Amino acid sequence: MNANFKKLIEGEISLKKAFWLYGNIYPFFISLIIIITIIYFQENIKESILKKVFFDISLFGKVIIIIQGIIFFTYVSFATIGIWRCANNYKGKKIWIYLAKIAILYAYYSYIKNALFLYENSNLIL
């Protein structure tokens, strides 16, 4: 395991770095990779984007997308725990502790909501 990620999980890095880097920037790029993968495997990209319905994905594409989703949720689960712990160890103003915790929980909720939307509007069932 990466030493910095281990420090994150143990809550030993600054709240600012944990929140912005591990809680926002990295998930953004991982999500972007997943979105690009979904678009790449679409049979009719324009229609899929306009209708917000994703379909006609090959079995190989489905497997790749599901693996990426598992990796993403594993990462954000550990990052959420780490950011929570960093907030607990934060020595500054209490408002930043509460805001970081609320924001990271809302982000996690949003990830689940978006994954369910994608699942319901696709044929990702193998």
C-alpha positions, 0 to 999 in steps of 0.5 A: 500500500502506498505510504501516503494512502496508509497515512490517509487511512490512519488520519495522519495527513492534513485535512486540507490535503485529504479532502481536496486531493483524496476526496475530490481530485482523485475521485474526479479522475477515476470517475472520468476514466469510468465515463470515458470507458462507458462512452467508448463501449457504446454502440450509438454514443450520440443517442445514449448521451442524449437519452441518458440511457446506456445500452448495447455494451459488449460483455467485455465492456460490461466486465471492464466497467464493473471492475472499474466500479468496484475499484472506485467504490473500494477507493472512495470507501477507504478515502471517506474513512481516512478523511473522517479520521483526518477531520477528527485529528484536525486542530483548527476551527471546528467548522472545517471538521463539520463541513468536511464530514458533511461534504464527504458523506454527501459525496459518498451518497452521491456516488451510490446514487449515481451508480444506481442511476447508471445501473437502472438506465443500462443493461449492465446485467451480465 
